[in-house]
Amino acid sequence: MKKILLCFLGILLVIVEISITNYIDIFNVSFNLLTIYITIISLYLDETDVSIIGAIIGLVKDIAVGGIFGVNALILFTIGYGISFLKNKIYKESNITIFALVFIASLFDSMVNIATAIPIYNTYGILNLVIKGIITIPLINSILSVLLYNLFKTSILKLKED
């Protein structure tokens, strides 16, 4: 039941991201709630569970947003599996850990999106994409993730207990 609720929460975050947060620009980029969400729940769920949730949420985002079908599903699947695989080797309750994991996940997300979007769309210059994808987006996502983690810490830590 918990996994179904987490999946529905992720789908709700897709709707919030598409309808609200994509229109909030900070330094000409918007933050990615799904990357933050998958990164945080990956610390407390099994690899299989979080990978399936990430793939479902990614497919919903791919269907809703458009673009290259399957890229977001692959990204969220990989982030979920990778972090969940390493969850026993990391100290989860540290803000620095959350910041670093979301930074790495956002960097991976940006690099895959840049690599798949450049040959097809080619709308921005490579320097602009690199600055946004390597510096701005990961920093904004990481700062927001620490704020959200501290805000919802009690709810997140209940994932560990179940």
PyMOL commands that set and color helices and strands:
alter all, ss='L'
color gray80, all
select helices_A, chain A and resi 2-19+21-23+33-42+47-65+71-85+87-89+95-117+126-151+153-161
alter helices_A, ss='H'
color red, helices_A
deselect
rebuild
show_as cartoon
